[in-house]
């Protein structure tokens, strides 16, 4: 699995790599937040991992789907930044 990891902080990398590498998950870490301007970075990835300030709006979801992304993983407690009705049936 190829994973695009957005809003990366330096302390994120060792912890996520510790489990991803043995599981065969290839992670590309991006410093910028996921939004309309950066969604093209997710092209060719199976999934994206986002944080609280990332934008998972209808236009971003549509572009993620066009880019081949099938899963959006949240590493935050809330999901108010996700357009759930738009995501339903398009991504997991």
N, C-alpha and C positions, 0 to 999 in steps of 0.2 A: 504494500500500500504506500502511496505517495501522499504526504501530508504537508500542506502549506500552513505554517504557524505564524499568525499575525500578532502584532503588538508585543514583540519579544523583548524581554529584559535579559540582561546578561545572566542573571540567576536562574532563568528558566531552562537554559540549554542543558546543563549537566543532569538535572533531575529527569527531564523528559528523555534525553538520549539514553540514560541508564536503562530504561524499560523499552524504548522504541527499537534500539539496535538489535537486541536479542530476539525481539518479536518480528524482525524483518520489516519494520516500518521506517521508511526513508523520509526524514523531515527536512524541509527547507525553511529556515527561520527568517522572518521579515520583521524589521523594526517598525515600519509604519502600521497604522491601524488599517483594517479592512474597511473600505468604503467605495463609493462610485469611482474614485480616481485610481484606486489601487487594485480593484477586483481583477484586472487583467493578469496580475501576478499569480493568480490561482489557476491559470490555464494549464491543463495537463496534469492536474492533481486529482486524486480520488476524493480527498476530503480537505477541509480547512478547520483549523482550531483557532477560536477567537476568544477575546476577552471582553470586559464590560464596556469599553469605549468603542468597540468595533460596530459598524453599521451593517445590519443584515436586513436591509429594506427591500421592497419589491424590485426595484431596478438592480440591486446587487444580487438578489436571489436569481433573477432571470439570467443575469450574466454568468453567475456560478454554474447554472444548469447548462448554458451554452458552452461553457468551458469544460464540461464533463464532471464537475463536482457532484458527488452523490450524498455527502454527509457534511453537516456542520456540527462540530463538537464545541461546546461551551466550557470554558474553564473559569466560570464565575457562577455565583448563586442565582442571579437574576437572569431574566430573558426578555426584559422590556425593550431591548435593542433588536429583537427579532420580530419581523412581520410574520407571525404564525399563520394567519389565514393564507398568505401568499406562499409560504413554505409548504403547506399541507399538500401532500401528494407529489411534490417535486423533489424534495430532499429529505433526508432523515435527520 
